[in-house]
Amino acid sequence: MIVAFLFLGSVANADWPFARGGAESTGATDVSLPDEPQVVWTYEAGETSLEATPVVADGMAYFGDFDGTMHAVRVADGSLVWKRVASENGYTSPAAVDGEALYVPDMNGVVACLATADGAERWSFDAESEMYGGPLVHKLASGESLVLVPTEAGTLHVLDAATGKEKWSFTIDAPLRCTPTVVGGNALLAGCDGKLHTLDLQTGNETGACDIGDPTGNTAAVVGSVAFFGTEAGAFLAVDAADPAKPVVKWTYRDQRSRQGIRTAAAVTKDAVVYVNQSKVVFALHPDSGDMLWNWRTRSGVDASPLLLGDGKALVATSRGQAMLLHPVKGDPVWEEDFGGAFIASPAAADGVVLMPNTDGRLYALGGKKE
């Protein structure tokens, strides 16, 4: 059965509801930054570390800190609306936001549903396993919403969004470290078992699987029907899942100089797919062919996934606190700044700014120069 996939391009300016933006996990936005961006505001969470990507809806950014406090701040100016000690275990994985509900996984595998208005808990679910990928919300044709929760134990728990009760689950014999990607009513899961799995979210049945050769913890970024992600062996793949029963590898790219693994998600538009490997090299490939567009080596390691901006520039942040904007055609930096600390969480973008959490306990908002 051939399923039509809908791709809406980069995420609209006003929303970043999941770890990599929308349900297609593209890591791309129509927010643009000038060649000399400014820090338009800074929010200080205190003596803690920010290691979870913010999610954004209706002008509000939500993120947890390493010590178990959830923060809700206005994207316009970084002012605090509420904060709540919501867990004893701390937060390193991104949340998901849908309407008036915020779905937050802590480090010990408890997912809590909090009210976006004030952080009050509505329900919680114990997955009994660590989580590295964030949850994702999917609405069925019936109007019922599901929360998809991947775990280190290899189980995808699928919860009723209203009650937190488990509807069904899917398990592989290896960890699931990705955020699920949802396209055309199917979830795509790249697993540490060396397969890309496709699941029918209406029935909970696995519709197909594709052998990708090596383990991966990458979240798949999807344009059209094609999923883009890398593996622990350094291969970067484009897998066509137009037929979810028979996903097939469209092309594979390998850096001949290094077989270092790829541990962060790619960012993709119709014009370019950008990813970083453990050799500190940023690659830009053509999404149709896999041909090299450019590459650039950073001075330090990269643990945060890149962001593709509306003007084609790539934002890359390093584990030594450097941030850079890379030219969309040449790949060399047009801007670099040393913030200190470390960028472990991936950036988010909404309402004209880019949000960058740092292990120094600060959330930085990058934008254009204020008039």
Disulfide bonds with the S-S distance in Angstrom:
none
